[in-house]
Amino acid sequence: MKHQIVVVGGGSAGIAVTATLLRKDKSLDIAIIEPSDTHFYQPAFTLVGGGEYAAQDTHKPESSCIPSGAKWIQDFVESFDPDNNSVALKNGESVEYDYLIVCPGIQLDWSKIEGLEDTIGKNGVCSNYLLQHANYTWDCIQNFKGGKALFTQPPMPIKCAGAPQKIMYMAADHFKRNNVSADINFNTSLPAMFGVPLFAEALKGVVARYGIDANFKSTLVAIDGTAKEAVFEVEDSDGNKSKVSKAFDMIHVTPPQSAPDFLKGSPIGDAAGWIEVDPASLQHARYENVFGLGDATNTPNAKTAAAARLQAPIVAKNLLAKINNSSPAQPYDGYGACPLVTSNKSVMLAEFGYGGKVLPSFPLDPTKERYSYWLLKRNFFPFLYWNIMLKGVEFNVPHKEFQK
């Protein structure tokens, strides 16, 4: 098999960039390598776990998402041979290309937390990071009668760095409205509530409002669901680490995450396996006919669907510029967005780029929680995803740096 353009990954980034390319030139010969039958709108998983969205509305058949004019190769990638412009598949075949776009997403490493795989989805141990467990999160919240509720966040990078605390605020809001006495404990590997200082400071007020106990540099390393006990590795101010056990009545676990295994040690990956691209052009650092976007790149931006939405047209334009020997597109500025759900009817819309620059799309204070942003998160963003982003329609409300 050989195709002009091969796209590895049929998730948010892969479908968006393929659709964008075909909108610009229907004659392009593009193949998407994607093993899954189902395409998920993952940003809604938090809302499913919080009881505000139906699980069946978060996914569609992958076949319905493949852009018209693209070929779908339903298989796994085993390895890359960029020196010979070839990708090896799990079935033993290989696919050659003139240009390669790599966007397979990020890998959830459940096994890195001792005991987690044996207890996830039962014993009060839940997680919104897989749809099959998100409904159980809502079960845990609804059935919580009081006691200790733990929420965890592993070391970065992870996709949607705000998700571990969004569900905590939704749970806290539910407990408060139903007069449930809850001792809520947030354990994060980060030294602050959020990686962007402006929003980290604003979130302190949300934490205080709910009476949440925030524990920084605290990483979940083991869990015993039957005994209802979680073990954390805690780092003190001097850098010393110790193990601390905590009892729980329910615990929401965010799994550790990494580059997909088939990228680790590959010629196109860096030392950790992330696709090594230029942060502005998203073109590979060493192979000129290779591009990367989405969660699997080594760019220092937030790993969110919003980032992939803005990256897709930049990669499409830069790849076409490469084909046509023309000037590259406007550079990617690291834009990403995280609608921080702070209750069942409010959102703080965090938008930011490289270097922690705050880049709001609206002329409003981005640290304020708003019901209007909740409506965007709950109603408009899913529509934007399925009907605009995945169709290759460029939709970009101009953002500019916020000066407080």
C-alpha atoms as one frame of an Amber mdcrd trajectory, in Angstrom:
protein
   0.000   0.000   0.000   1.083   3.533  -0.711  -0.688   6.843  -0.211   0.331
  10.438  -0.741  -0.534  11.303   2.883  -0.842   8.828   5.751  -2.447   9.949
   9.025  -1.744   7.826  12.112  -4.692   8.221  14.478  -8.389   8.742  13.802
  -9.237  10.676  16.950  -9.916  14.397  17.299  -6.677  15.546  15.696  -6.531
  12.935  12.934 -10.098  13.425  11.690  -9.858  17.226  11.934  -6.601  17.530
   9.994  -7.753  15.057   7.318 -11.067  16.864   6.849  -9.266  20.211   6.679
  -6.840  18.952   4.027  -9.627  17.523   1.874 -11.610  20.744   2.111  -8.597
  22.536   0.689  -7.833  19.938  -1.994 -10.237  17.094  -2.774  -7.673  15.433
  -5.034  -5.368  14.513  -2.142  -4.812  10.788  -1.569  -5.126  10.358   2.217
  -5.323   7.225   4.361  -6.131   7.193   8.093  -4.759   4.352  10.222  -7.079
   3.856  13.190  -7.980   0.550  14.900 -11.073   1.653  16.853 -14.682   1.148
  15.762 -15.898   4.015  17.942 -15.069   7.720  18.037 -15.484   9.442  21.412
 -16.084  13.051  22.361 -13.942  12.800  25.467 -14.499  16.323  26.902 -18.033
  15.211  27.848 -16.815  12.316  30.014 -16.536  14.682  32.995 -20.151  15.722
  32.502 -21.210  12.058  32.345 -19.425  11.440  35.646 -21.156  14.476  37.115
 -24.600  13.337  35.999 -25.037  16.154  33.464 -24.631  14.316  30.142 -25.827
  11.025  28.685 -23.072   8.503  27.997 -24.669   7.434  24.714 -24.318  10.997
  23.375 -20.520  10.992  23.717 -19.693   8.667  20.832 -20.430   7.751  17.213
 -19.241   4.987  14.878 -15.741   5.723  13.613 -16.971   4.993  10.087 -19.319
   7.993  10.274 -16.418  10.291  11.209 -13.956   9.325   8.456 -13.999  12.249
   5.982 -15.393  11.549   2.534 -12.483  10.939   0.168 -10.169   9.422   2.796
  -9.347   5.705   3.041  -9.672   4.053   6.446  -7.079   1.412   7.322  -8.464
  -0.260  10.455  -5.342  -1.603  12.120  -2.692  -0.825  14.718   0.665   0.752
  13.923   3.615  -1.383  15.031   6.573   0.795  14.020   7.848   3.676  11.912
  10.575   3.719   9.245  10.806   7.402   8.294  14.073   6.887   6.389  12.106
   4.748   3.944   8.799   6.624   4.270   6.981   3.589   5.629   4.748   2.558
   8.536   4.443  -1.089   9.646   1.038  -2.430  10.710   0.183  -5.077  13.281
  -1.162  -7.378  10.517   2.328  -7.544   8.984   1.671  -5.205   6.093   3.353
  -1.848   5.568   2.029   1.456   4.262   4.285   3.811   2.322   3.752   7.557
   2.116   5.024  10.806   0.685   3.918  12.698   3.790   3.115  11.457   7.278
   0.934  13.046   9.986   1.174  11.412  13.418  -1.550  12.039  15.995  -2.381
   8.846  17.941  -3.253  10.582  21.208  -1.986   9.754  24.675  -1.800   6.443
  26.549  -3.527   5.786  29.883  -1.173   3.812  32.153  -3.576   2.246  34.657
  -1.025  -0.429  35.614   1.403   2.147  37.027  -0.765   2.446  40.135  -0.498
  -0.766  42.130  -3.856  -2.484  42.572  -5.843  -0.034  40.432  -6.725  -2.421
  37.601  -8.172  -4.893  40.119 -10.538  -2.392  41.723 -11.428   0.298  39.160
 -15.179   0.423  38.609 -16.064  -1.035  42.009 -15.405  -0.556  45.734 -16.005
   3.181  45.356 -13.029   3.518  42.962 -14.040   5.480  39.859 -12.520   7.420
  36.966 -13.867   9.594  34.145 -10.905   8.840  31.905 -12.725   5.907  30.281
 -16.401   6.138  29.361 -17.051   2.651  30.734 -16.177   3.959  34.214 -17.728
   7.457  33.995 -21.249   6.255  34.776 -19.848   4.555  37.884 -18.447   7.937
  38.957 -21.987   9.293  38.964 -23.149   6.211  40.860 -20.486   6.868  43.505
 -21.472  10.537  43.830 -25.207   9.801  44.055 -24.747   6.997  46.579 -22.214
   8.841  48.744 -23.704   9.130  52.222 -20.875  11.087  53.790 -17.269  10.481
  54.765 -13.984  10.817  52.904 -13.974  11.577  49.164 -10.529  11.580  47.515
  -9.607  12.958  44.082  -6.195  12.476  42.472  -4.014  13.992  39.761  -0.819
  12.255  38.525   2.382  13.881  37.227   2.139  15.824  33.990   1.661  15.556
  31.116  -1.930  14.362  31.051  -4.810  15.163  28.732  -7.046  17.933  30.025
  -5.135  18.881  33.146  -8.284  20.418  34.637 -10.393  17.245  34.451  -9.168
  15.749  37.773 -10.569  18.728  39.675 -13.627  19.462  37.493 -15.313  16.285
  38.717 -14.323  17.153  42.284 -16.156  20.486  42.087 -19.211  18.843  40.500
 -19.239  16.268  43.301 -18.773  18.966  45.946 -21.641  20.969  44.471 -23.881
  17.884  44.480 -22.981  17.097  48.099 -23.644  20.690  49.144 -27.033  20.871
  47.421 -28.090  17.569  48.996 -26.767  18.338  52.487 -24.257  15.476  52.405
 -21.349  15.889  54.824 -18.156  15.255  52.855 -14.476  15.451  53.746 -13.072
  16.219  50.285  -9.370  15.698  49.738  -7.510  16.661  46.533  -4.126  14.999
  46.010  -2.160  16.419  43.087   1.402  15.836  41.953   1.585  19.514  40.976
   2.856  22.238  43.341  -0.304  24.308  42.680  -3.946  23.879  41.681  -3.202
  24.663  38.024  -0.179  25.150  35.796  -1.092  28.739  34.848  -0.613  31.020
  37.894  -3.580  33.311  37.160  -6.021  30.393  37.201  -4.236  28.629  40.058
  -4.844  31.696  42.199  -8.489  31.959  41.134  -9.119  28.280  41.899  -8.012
  28.820  45.494 -11.332  30.581  46.007 -13.271  27.613  44.598 -11.370  25.216
  46.853 -12.048  27.405  49.891 -15.754  27.722  49.031 -16.208  23.956  49.134
 -13.874  23.420  52.106 -11.605  21.146  50.088  -8.278  20.041  51.571  -5.692
  20.426  48.779  -2.502  18.376  49.077   0.290  19.272  46.662   3.152  17.067
  45.457   1.078  14.082  46.528   0.978  11.205  44.013  -1.214   8.095  44.194
   1.004   5.000  43.905  -1.172   2.148  45.218  -4.781   1.402  46.068  -6.641
  -1.361  47.897 -10.312  -1.113  47.005 -11.492  -3.811  49.372  -9.750  -2.195
  52.344 -10.741   1.294  51.096  -7.163   2.525  51.421  -5.016   4.621  49.062
  -1.248   5.099  49.325   0.381   8.350  48.233   4.005   9.338  47.716   4.355
  12.780  49.242   7.257  15.167  48.650   8.047  17.759  51.329   9.551  21.229
  50.869  13.078  19.778  51.056  12.417  17.227  48.316  12.199  14.273  50.691
   9.598  11.637  49.797   7.508   9.471  52.096   4.478   7.184  51.824   1.144
   8.227  53.339  -1.958   6.006  53.552  -5.444   7.486  53.423  -8.803   5.842
  53.954 -11.646   6.675  51.575 -15.333   6.103  51.033 -15.013   7.048  47.363
 -12.019   7.968  45.235 -11.813   9.390  41.714  -8.522   8.331  40.133  -6.814
  10.033  37.197  -4.402   7.481  35.702  -0.759   8.275  34.879  -0.289   8.950
  31.167   2.487   8.694  28.595   3.243   8.568  24.884   1.825   5.455  23.164
   4.157   2.467  23.467   4.661   2.180  19.698   6.159   5.696  19.700   8.605
   4.985  22.529  12.004   4.238  21.055  10.810   5.049  17.532  12.862   7.230
  15.151  10.245   9.998  15.227   9.975  10.168  19.046  12.061  12.000  21.612
  13.601  10.298  24.656  10.162   9.911  26.294   8.427   8.838  23.090   6.643
  12.102  22.252   6.662  13.108  18.561   9.526  15.549  18.181   8.142  18.578
  16.331   8.878  22.262  15.968   6.488  23.991  18.419   5.487  26.666  15.902
   5.183  24.774  12.593   4.410  21.303  14.068   6.777  19.879  11.450   9.084
  17.104  12.633  12.464  18.272  13.922  14.413  15.838  11.695  12.068  14.537
   8.981  10.705  17.311   6.767   7.829  15.236   5.383   6.519  14.300   8.842
   4.142  16.403  10.978   2.578  15.839  14.384  -0.322  17.286  16.329  -2.604
  16.530  19.240  -1.726  14.892  22.544   1.256  12.836  21.307   3.600  15.705
  20.424   6.341  17.122  22.641   5.048  20.691  22.353   4.648  22.347  25.786
   0.965  23.208  25.357  -2.075  21.820  27.142  -3.217  18.496  25.731  -6.823
  19.409  24.931  -9.275  19.110  22.039  -9.167  22.909  21.763  -5.432  22.719
  21.066  -5.964  20.076  18.369  -8.698  22.221  16.792  -6.268  25.089  16.240
  -3.349  22.848  15.331  -5.230  21.026  12.549  -5.476  23.939  10.074  -1.872
  24.944  10.785  -0.599  21.438   9.984  -2.841  21.278   6.907  -1.559  24.609
   5.592   2.075  23.810   6.359   1.857  20.395   4.712   0.254  21.886   1.596
   2.903  24.602   1.596   5.517  21.834   1.649   3.815  20.076  -1.282   3.463
  23.301  -3.281   6.827  24.837  -2.298   5.091  27.909  -0.876   5.410  29.866
   2.364   4.345  28.145   5.616   1.262  29.195   7.597   0.984  31.421  10.635
   2.773  29.684  13.523   0.954  27.874  16.334   1.134  29.918  19.558   0.401
  27.034  21.928  -3.267  27.918  22.359  -5.329  25.513  24.392  -8.497  25.821
  26.435  -9.762  24.161  29.581 -13.358  24.920  30.599 -12.921  24.511  34.355
 -16.298  23.286  35.596 -16.634  24.706  39.103 -20.226  23.620  39.835 -23.119
  21.994  38.025 -23.949  25.345  36.450 -20.705  27.371  36.298 -17.424  27.318
  34.376 -14.183  29.277  34.524 -12.970  29.341  30.903  -9.183  28.985  31.041
  -7.507  29.776  27.698  -3.733  29.978  27.484  -0.706  29.398  25.274   3.027
  28.838  25.353   4.790  30.245  28.399   1.580  30.347  30.416   0.252  33.375
  28.513  -3.447  33.857  29.203  -5.217  34.113  25.823  -8.967  34.725  26.258
 -11.318  34.765  23.286 -13.810  37.059  25.032 -13.288  40.601  26.448 -14.157
  39.439  29.963 -12.186  38.581  33.087 -11.228  34.917  32.423 -10.967  34.120
  36.137 -14.687  34.666  36.735 -17.053  31.699  36.871 -19.964  32.149  34.492
 -23.207  30.334  33.665 -22.787  31.387  30.029 -19.547  29.400  29.871 -21.384
  26.410  31.344 -23.802  26.608  28.415 -20.836  26.686  26.029 -19.313  23.622
  27.700 -22.589  21.695  27.976 -24.307  22.599  24.712 -22.164  24.439  22.167
 -18.775  22.721  22.391 -20.175  19.250  21.535 -21.903  20.782  18.491 -18.669
  22.564  17.564 -16.764  19.287  17.813 -19.028  17.033  15.735 -20.241  19.537
  13.159 -17.393  21.990  12.692 -14.059  20.644  13.941 -14.449  17.093  12.588
 -15.783  18.486   9.307 -12.620  20.497   8.715 -14.334  23.861   9.017 -11.962
  26.465  10.433 -13.583  28.177  13.414 -11.301  30.403  15.409 -12.522  33.270
  17.558  -9.410  35.506  17.732  -7.679  35.359  21.088  -5.232  37.844  22.519
  -3.069  38.085  25.598  -4.879  39.097  28.783  -3.445  41.933  30.806  -4.856
  42.184  34.328
